[in-house]
């Protein structure tokens, strides 16, 4: 990763240091209150299979984020699968190796957790990026939106 950034698990103080703004590259977050964000983080912390990683600049500002969910399976002798979700790099910080560092941190954690594979979904235009990180196309994603 480029000098000046480090990747680590999300801390409560990061919520007000650019974390929410970083997520705006994925979805609207303007209606997410500080209270709701803190409640969500506290709920996630109770589940050790749910880890949010952030890339933090030297000035303490969050400039990237991703989530790893570890799912226990019945197949593969009760093995686990890592699901990488919500990879986001804050606007103005793209192209500095932050996204790669975040994904690599999630994959490393999945390896330590004994996962036999990691999967992620992405937009078509991001396939070359994830291919460079060792991912490959596999099967088809399907989606059913449950809220209007």
N, C-alpha and C positions, 0 to 999 in steps of 0.2 A: 504494500500500500504506500501511497505517496507520503513523504515526510509531513509531519504536522497533524496527523490524525491517528486516533487509536480506536479499535473496536472493542466493545465490552457490553455486558448486559445493561439494559435500561435501568436507570435509577429515578426515583420520584422527582428529584430536582431537574432532570432532563426535560420534563414535561413543559416547563416554562423557558427552556433554552433552545427552542427551535424544533423540538420533536414534532409537534403538531403541524408546524409549517412544512416540515419535510414530507409528511404524509400527504400534503396537498398535491403532490405530484401524482398521487394515485386516485384520490377521491376528495370531495369537498369535506373540509373539517371545520368550517367557520361556525357551525352550530355545536361543536364539541366544547362543553364548558370545562373549566379547570376541575371542578368537582367530579364531573362524569369521567374525565380522563384519569383522575386519581382513583376513583372507584374501580374502573376497569383494570388499572395496573395492579391494585391490591388483589382483585379476584384472580388475575393471571398468576400472581406470585404464589398463590396457594396451590397451583398445579405445576409440579416440577417438570412435566412434559411439555410445558409452554414457555419458551424463552424468546424474549425480544432483545435483539442486538442493536446497538447504535454505534455509529461512527461519530466520534467527538473531536472537534478541532482543538488546537492548543488553547484557544480562548474560551473553551467550555461549551461552545455552541454545537448542537447536534446538526450534522450535515448528511446523515444517512441512517437508514433503519431497515431491518428485516425481522421476520418472525420464523421460528422453528417450532413446529408441533411434532411431537413424537407419538406415533400411534402404535399400540400393541396389537398384534395380529394373532389369529388362531393358526393361519397358514404359516409356512416356513418355520415350523416347530416353535410357534409362539414368538417369532421374531418381531422386530419393530421397523417401522418405516418413518423416515423424516419427511415432513411436508414443509417446504420453504414457501413462505407467503409474504406478500406486501414488501418486496424489495423496492426501496425508494431512496433516491439521492436528491438532496435539496437543490433547487434551481440555483444555477451559478457555480455549482460544484461538480457538475458532470465531467466525465473524461479524466478524472484524477485517480482512478483505481479504487474508489470508495465502494462502488457496487460489487466489484470483484472481491474486495476484502470482506464485505459483509456476507456474501454467499459462501466464501471459503470458511469463514468462522462458523456459519451454520452447518456446513458439511462436516467440519472437524468435530463439532459438538455431537452431531448425529453419529459419527464414527465412535466417539467415546461412549455414547449411549448404546452401542451395539446394533445400530440400524443396518439392515442388509441393503437398503437403497434409500435414495432421496428423490423426491419428485417435486415438481413445481409446474405451475401454469404461467404462461406469459403471452404477451401480444406477439403477433407474427413478426413484427419488425425487430423484436428482441431475440429471436431465435439465434442469430449469429453470435450475439454476446454470450448467451448461455452455452452454446456449442463450444466456444473458446474455453469455457470453464469445465468442460468435460461432459456436459449433459447432451442427450440425444433425443430426437423425436421418438415418441412411443405411444401408440394407440391414439385415442381421441378423447378430448375433454367434452363433457356435457354439462349443461347448467339449467337449473330450474329456479327462477327468482320467486321467493316466497312472500315478498312484500311488494306492494304496488307503488 
